[in-house]
Amino acid sequence: MFQAIADPTRRAILAHLRSANELTPTQIAEPLSVTLSAVSQHLKVLRDAHLVSVRRAGRERWYRLDAHPIREVAAWAREYERFWSERMDALEAYLDTEEADEN
C-alpha cells in the first residue's frame, strides 16, 4: 500500500478518482501528462493494493476509489502520532529547563 501511494502519478490518480464517482482510464489520463498505457499500469498497482475497484460495463472499465485501506493506515499513523507528540512535548519541556538553567 505504501509503495502504491509513494508514486506522485498514482496519488494524482487517487485524487482524481476522489473528486469523481467513477472514471474510465481515458478520463483518468486526460488531466495527467502520461500515456494511457502508463495509466493502465498505475491502475493495476492501485488495484493490487485494493485502493481502487473496477467495474466492467460492456467494453469499458470504470474505476472507483476505495478509501478503506487508506483509512486503516491513517488510523495506524494516528497511534504513532500520539506517541511522537508526547515525546516531542517531553523534549520541549527538557529543552526549556536546560535553557532556564543556562540563563
BAFI-3210 file (N, C-alpha, C; in Angstrom, 3 decimals, decimal comma, padded with zeros to 6 digits):
// residues 103
n [1|2|3|4|5|6|7|8|9|10|11|12|13|14|15|16|17|18|19|20|21|22|23|24|25|26|27|28|29|30|31|32|33|34|35|36|37|38|39|40|41|42|43|44|45|46|47|48|49|50|51|52|53|54|55|56|57|58|59|60|61|62|63|64|65|66|67|68|69|70|71|72|73|74|75|76|77|78|79|80|81|82|83|84|85|86|87|88|89|90|91|92|93|94|95|96|97|98|99|100|101|102|103]
n.u [000,818|001,903|003,916|002,354|001,105|003,263|004,130|003,916|002,231|000,345|-000,803|-001,991|-003,864|-005,498|-006,474|-007,890|-009,850|-011,102|-012,511|-014,463|-017,178|-016,983|-014,535|-013,266|-010,251|-009,340|-010,554|-009,267|-006,644|-006,711|-006,240|-003,633|-000,120|000,660|000,828|-001,921|-001,357|000,515|-001,144|-002,848|-001,047|-000,450|-002,990|-003,278|-001,414|-002,624|-005,039|-004,087|-003,229|-005,591|-006,780|-008,314|-011,322|-012,728|-015,137|-016,774|-018,412|-019,857|-017,581|-016,043|-014,070|-014,649|-013,375|-013,137|-012,533|-011,382|-011,394|-011,050|-008,668|-006,858|-007,926|-007,477|-004,664|-004,312|-005,499|-003,739|-001,387|-002,139|-001,997|000,770|001,369|000,392|002,191|004,666|004,042|003,797|006,452|007,789|006,717|007,814|010,528|010,569|009,909|012,137|014,213|013,413|013,822|016,597|017,431|016,506|018,108|020,606|020,375]
n.v [-001,183|001,286|001,544|001,764|004,261|005,888|006,873|009,834|010,121|008,112|009,023|011,318|010,160|008,891|011,166|012,331|010,381|010,575|012,914|012,282|010,077|007,590|006,674|006,221|004,710|006,413|008,871|009,273|009,604|012,004|014,604|014,187|014,033|011,657|008,543|006,527|003,867|003,937|004,888|002,700|000,814|002,011|001,930|-000,814|-001,344|000,118|-001,270|-003,776|-003,063|-002,687|-000,182|000,907|000,013|-001,929|-001,878|-003,553|-002,514|-003,395|-002,910|-001,182|-000,182|000,848|002,806|003,153|004,891|003,273|003,952|002,704|001,117|003,248|004,672|002,846|002,884|005,554|005,572|003,872|005,403|007,594|006,574|006,391|009,029|010,174|009,055|010,202|012,860|013,083|012,493|014,622|016,759|016,205|016,485|019,202|020,322|019,526|020,880|023,506|023,626|023,245|025,538|027,518|026,944|027,663|030,411]
n.w [000,000|000,864|-001,013|-003,266|-002,957|-002,917|-005,330|-007,254|-009,505|-009,147|-006,799|-007,802|-009,497|-007,598|-006,292|-008,375|-008,795|-006,357|-006,586|-008,349|-009,215|-010,701|-013,109|-016,419|-017,771|-019,820|-019,143|-016,730|-017,574|-018,988|-017,526|-016,770|-017,486|-018,842|-020,646|-021,878|-021,597|-019,502|-017,470|-017,236|-016,210|-013,743|-012,607|-012,291|-010,256|-008,206|-008,023|-007,184|-004,672|-003,492|-003,541|-005,486|-007,162|-009,828|-012,396|-014,916|-017,826|-020,505|-023,031|-021,642|-018,805|-015,552|-013,022|-009,500|-006,471|-003,566|-000,446|001,974|002,742|003,008|005,110|007,169|007,332|008,029|010,576|011,899|011,735|013,279|015,865|016,258|015,942|018,270|020,090|019,218|019,558|022,332|023,011|021,787|023,212|025,724|025,124|024,443|026,923|028,407|027,024|027,499|030,268|030,365|029,015|030,776|032,976|031,988|031,754]
ca.u [000,000|002,777|004,583|001,358|000,834|004,527|004,308|003,081|001,184|-000,728|-001,519|-002,838|-004,991|-006,397|-007,140|-008,854|-010,961|-011,802|-013,407|-015,467|-017,763|-016,272|-013,891|-012,594|-008,831|-009,186|-010,903|-008,226|-005,423|-006,860|-005,529|-002,258|000,797|001,157|000,095|-002,988|-000,671|001,076|-002,275|-003,279|-000,084|-000,665|-004,258|-003,045|-000,763|-003,644|-005,968|-003,398|-003,173|-007,001|-007,116|-009,361|-012,077|-013,044|-016,423|-016,880|-019,709|-019,596|-016,146|-015,356|-013,799|-014,880|-012,603|-013,674|-011,652|-011,754|-010,585|-010,974|-007,284|-006,208|-008,423|-006,781|-003,308|-004,420|-005,744|-002,473|-000,449|-002,582|-001,460|002,168|001,399|000,251|003,466|005,672|003,618|004,195|007,918|008,200|006,368|008,812|011,775|010,404|009,997|013,543|014,995|013,049|014,506|018,018|017,599|016,308|019,287|021,717|020,150]
ca.v [000,000|002,460|001,619|002,213|005,700|006,634|007,470|011,033|009,925|007,320|009,909|012,185|009,326|008,747|012,460|012,492|009,476|011,086|014,005|011,759|008,818|006,555|007,186|005,272|005,047|007,584|010,046|009,442|010,050|013,341|015,715|013,801|014,066|010,297|007,816|005,642|002,643|004,195|004,958|001,317|000,186|002,596|001,404|-002,191|-001,258|000,580|-002,402|-004,786|-002,534|-002,556|001,233|001,182|-001,140|-001,786|-002,437|-003,622|-002,193|-003,607|-002,935|-000,188|-000,427|002,025|002,721|003,897|004,925|002,530|004,644|001,938|000,847|004,497|004,969|001,958|003,396|006,816|005,226|003,342|006,527|008,429|005,981|006,792|010,485|010,444|008,683|011,205|014,125|013,029|012,558|015,986|017,612|015,948|017,107|020,648|020,651|019,349|021,977|024,729|023,543|023,469|026,958|028,284|026,722|028,423|031,841]
ca.w [000,000|000,899|-002,316|-004,241|-002,821|-002,959|-006,655|-007,402|-010,522|-008,534|-005,871|-008,635|-009,940|-006,447|-006,081|-009,471|-008,513|-005,175|-006,990|-009,281|-008,780|-011,439|-014,317|-017,298|-017,874|-020,694|-018,351|-015,720|-018,248|-019,581|-016,875|-016,448|-018,627|-019,039|-021,676|-021,430|-021,170|-018,172|-016,542|-017,016|-015,304|-012,418|-012,095|-011,854|-008,942|-007,259|-007,839|-006,380|-003,306|-003,074|-003,408|-006,471|-007,650|-011,249|-012,822|-016,371|-018,432|-021,925|-023,313|-020,815|-017,391|-014,736|-011,788|-008,360|-005,316|-002,371|000,557|003,219|003,163|003,399|006,456|008,102|007,501|008,764|011,979|012,405|011,859|014,401|017,089|016,359|016,080|019,705|020,710|018,905|020,139|023,748|023,058|021,439|024,353|026,763|024,665|024,579|028,356|028,791|026,453|028,242|031,555|030,091|028,666|032,002|033,799|031,412|031,974]
c.u [000,868|003,500|003,612|001,132|002,108|004,721|003,382|001,979|000,024|-001,502|-002,435|-004,059|-005,988|-007,157|-008,204|-010,079|-011,764|-012,829|-014,501|-016,028|-017,021|-015,687|-013,315|-011,112|-008,575|-009,495|-009,847|-006,973|-005,502|-006,090|-004,062|-001,384|001,484|000,288|-000,998|-002,405|-000,095|-000,029|-002,775|-002,339|-000,245|-001,966|-004,115|-002,397|-001,788|-004,689|-005,350|-003,292|-004,573|-007,409|-008,145|-010,076|-012,459|-014,362|-016,425|-018,306|-019,496|-018,103|-015,355|-015,130|-013,947|-014,195|-013,190|-012,663|-012,230|-010,867|-010,415|-009,529|-006,547|-006,650|-007,717|-005,361|-003,331|-004,656|-004,470|-001,480|-000,838|-002,054|-000,015|002,302|001,271|001,567|004,503|005,308|004,011|005,705|008,409|007,867|007,389|010,152|011,706|010,526|011,435|014,390|014,676|013,742|015,987|018,299|017,455|017,509|020,491|021,598|020,204]
c.v [001,256|002,636|002,153|003,715|006,544|007,378|008,680|010,886|009,123|008,152|010,852|011,417|009,166|010,043|012,697|011,606|009,935|012,143|013,551|010,456|007,643|007,186|006,031|005,620|006,275|008,865|010,330|010,034|011,494|014,438|015,414|013,863|012,702|009,604|006,952|004,319|002,807|004,258|003,554|000,588|000,710|002,063|-000,035|-002,202|-000,850|-000,501|-003,455|-004,365|-002,333|-001,106|001,680|-000,131|-000,863|-002,497|-002,430|-003,311|-002,271|-003,724|-001,981|-000,692|000,899|001,832|003,641|003,811|004,054|003,048|003,849|001,626|002,116|004,891|004,108|002,457|004,700|006,550|004,700|004,476|007,437|007,891|006,401|008,301|010,865|010,164|009,773|012,562|014,185|013,167|013,974|016,955|017,452|016,582|018,616|021,081|020,548|020,514|023,306|024,768|023,824|024,944|027,831|028,145|027,517|029,912|032,088]
c.w [000,000|-000,428|-003,372|-004,160|-002,840|-004,277|-006,827|-008,453|-009,940|-007,520|-006,641|-009,138|-008,805|-006,179|-007,142|-009,240|-007,299|-005,570|-007,952|-008,728|-009,395|-012,692|-015,124|-017,325|-018,756|-019,935|-017,284|-016,349|-018,724|-018,844|-016,563|-017,690|-018,790|-020,083|-021,051|-020,938|-019,768|-017,126|-016,230|-016,060|-013,877|-011,796|-011,619|-010,473|-007,879|-006,995|-006,933|-004,912|-002,720|-002,813|-004,430|-006,790|-009,092|-011,527|-014,340|-016,796|-019,938|-022,139|-022,429|-019,402|-016,658|-013,391|-010,738|-007,212|-004,206|-001,249|001,848|003,634|003,612|004,805|007,499|008,373|008,296|010,251|012,630|012,652|013,022|015,732|017,296|016,498|017,551|020,436|020,480|019,485|021,613|023,879|022,760|022,565|025,478|026,385|024,817|026,037|028,843|028,285|027,143|029,587|031,389|029,808|029,909|032,932|033,307|031,701|033,464]
res [m|f|q|a|i|a|d|p|t|r|r|a|i|l|a|h|l|r|s|a|n|e|l|t|p|t|q|i|a|e|p|l|s|v|t|l|s|a|v|s|q|h|l|k|v|l|r|d|a|h|l|v|s|v|r|r|a|g|r|e|r|w|y|r|l|d|a|h|p|i|r|e|v|a|a|w|a|r|e|y|e|r|f|w|s|e|r|m|d|a|l|e|a|y|l|d|t|e|e|a|d|e|n]
***
